[in-house]
Amino acid sequence: MKLRAFVGGFTLAAGTVACVCSVQAADLPVRPAPAPVAPVAYAPPVYNWSGFYIGGHIGGGFENSTWTDPITGASASFSDSGFLGGAQVGVNTQFNWLVVGLEGDFSWTSLIKGTSTDTAGNIMTTSPQWTSTVTGRVGAAFDRLLVYGKGGLALAEDESTFTPVGGAAITDDLTRVGWTAGAGLEYALTDNWALRAEYDYLGFGTKQLNFGAAGSTNADLNVQEVKAGFDYKFGP
């Protein structure tokens, strides 16, 4: 009997303590759940166009020239197109979205040759052997895409030939100095390699050509160039 009374008393006391603890726990304030943490978004680095670069290009050129026949005084205009290829080197500096730079290029253009025969049968030919430009560039960067315009100095070696009827061809070579303006797009494939496409207009005005005993004449020249190429930028 005493053992049963002890076990019963212990069970009643344990139940009472459990009830009291439950009531006290129910009265405690509920701890708020921690605020959700937003995932960290990965922001890829914005491409930087600053640095020195060197590259190459190929494309097509279109030349137009107007002559006056040194013997007859007849005027003739002619044009032709052909393949060109060359290289470029330059440097860019980027300020936020603005990219400014300086570039020089050189293109072999000897396959461009325009020829005309006037009413007297005399043949006139103009063929720029090469062109070169030194330009400033200003562009807007959209991360890896660069849209730019350019302008500056243009040079060309102009090989002009006059062939009178029944006579031998007479050639005058001269270096023309003019101006150029153009625009283009460039896209960076990696931190160092970029592709480009560009259009340039080169204007050389009117120059005097001398053909010895056949006399002299005036001839103007302009060249349009469409190029596709690549650049390698040094540094990161």
Number of C-alpha atoms within 10 A of each C-alpha: 6 7 8 9 10 11 12 11 12 12 11 12 12 11 12 12 11 12 12 12 12 11 11 10 11 10 9 8 7 8 6 6 6 6 6 6 6 6 6 6 6 6 6 6 7 10 15 19 27 18 16 18 21 17 19 20 22 19 19 18 24 20 23 19 23 19 25 18 25 20 14 11 11 13 14 17 17 17 20 17 18 16 18 24 18 19 18 20 18 20 19 20 16 17 12 9 13 15 20 19 19 18 20 18 19 20 24 18 26 17 17 22 21 21 18 18 17 17 12 12 12 19 17 25 20 29 25 26 19 21 24 21 24 21 22 19 22 21 21 18 22 13 14 16 18 20 16 19 19 22 21 18 17 22 20 26 18 19 19 22 20 24 18 19 11 8 10 9 14 16 18 15 16 16 15 19 18 18 18 22 20 19 17 19 17 21 19 21 11 12 15 15 15 19 18 20 17 19 19 20 19 26 21 19 14 16 16 13 22 20 18 10 9 15 11 15 16 15 21 19 23 21 22 18 23 19 21 18 19 21 23 18 23 14 10 11
